[in-house]
Amino acid sequence: MYWYKYNSIMAKKRTTTQLASQKLASQTKTQKLDSKTDTKTGIDFQKQFAALETITEDFESGKYNLETGLKKFEEGLHIAQELKKHLESVENRIQTIKGKYYELTQEDE
């Protein structure tokens, strides 16, 4: 039961994170983003995302025993939470940029 719940939670987190990551990737075509540590959130998104994927894959393969699994589960949830905060920050910045652009186009009319 524990593993099923974990896999369900991680699948949802992974799907949400992947969608947000794809959204971010499409936006980097118009705005070059630095792939190093973000100064506002203090995380390296790509490294953290890869770590979360590794934990998920290890769970799916049955690599962890109960005690290690519990620690990795907690670590995975923490990473997912940090990634979510980072993506929310990026979305807020995008909305701000869009708002500025909208204001500029309204002034030109």
C-alpha positions in Angstrom: 0.0 0.0 0.0 2.8 2.4 0.9 4.6 1.9 -2.4 1.4 2.3 -4.4 0.6 5.6 -2.7 4.2 6.8 -3.2 4.2 5.9 -6.8 0.9 7.6 -7.3 2.1 10.8 -5.6 5.4 10.8 -7.5 3.7 10.1 -10.8 1.5 13.2 -10.2 4.5 15.3 -9.1 6.5 14.0 -12.1 3.7 14.8 -14.5 3.2 18.3 -13.0 6.9 18.9 -13.0 7.4 17.6 -16.6 4.6 19.9 -17.9 6.0 22.9 -16.1 9.5 21.9 -17.3 8.2 21.7 -20.9 6.5 25.1 -20.5 9.7 26.6 -19.2 11.7 25.0 -22.1 9.4 26.5 -24.7 9.7 29.9 -23.1 13.5 29.8 -23.1 13.4 30.1 -26.9 12.4 33.7 -26.5 14.2 34.4 -23.3 17.6 32.9 -22.5 17.6 31.6 -18.9 20.7 30.7 -17.1 20.8 27.0 -16.3 23.0 27.5 -13.2 21.6 28.2 -9.7 18.8 30.7 -9.7 19.7 33.5 -7.4 16.2 34.0 -6.1 15.4 30.4 -5.1 18.9 29.1 -4.7 18.4 25.9 -6.5 19.7 24.4 -9.7 16.5 23.3 -11.4 18.0 20.8 -13.7 20.1 19.0 -11.0 17.1 18.9 -8.6 14.8 17.6 -11.3 17.4 14.9 -12.3 17.7 13.9 -8.6 13.9 13.6 -8.3 13.8 11.5 -11.4 16.5 9.2 -10.1 14.7 8.7 -6.8 11.5 7.9 -8.6 13.2 5.4 -11.0 14.9 3.7 -8.0 11.5 3.3 -6.3 10.0 1.9 -9.4 12.8 -0.6 -9.7 12.4 -1.7 -6.0 15.9 -0.6 -5.1 15.2 0.6 -1.6 14.4 -1.2 1.6 11.7 0.2 3.9 14.0 2.4 6.0 16.0 3.8 3.1 12.8 4.1 1.1 11.2 6.3 3.8 14.2 8.6 3.8 14.2 8.8 0.0 10.5 9.4 0.0 10.9 12.4 2.3 13.8 13.6 0.2 11.8 13.3 -2.9 8.9 15.3 -1.5 11.3 18.0 -0.3 12.8 18.2 -3.8 9.4 18.3 -5.4 8.3 21.1 -3.1 11.4 23.2 -4.0 10.9 22.6 -7.7 7.3 23.7 -7.4 8.3 26.9 -5.6 10.9 27.6 -8.3 8.3 27.0 -11.1 5.9 29.3 -9.4 8.6 32.0 -9.2 9.3 31.6 -12.9 5.5 31.8 -13.7 5.3 35.0 -11.7 8.2 36.5 -13.6 6.6 35.5 -16.9 3.3 37.1 -15.9 5.2 40.3 -14.9 7.0 40.3 -18.3 3.7 39.7 -20.1 2.1 42.5 -18.1 4.9 45.0 -19.0 4.6 44.0 -22.7 0.8 44.4 -22.6 1.2 47.9 -21.0 3.7 48.9 -23.7 1.5 47.8 -26.5 -1.5 49.7 -25.0 0.6 52.9 -24.8 1.5 52.6 -28.5 -2.1 52.6 -29.6 
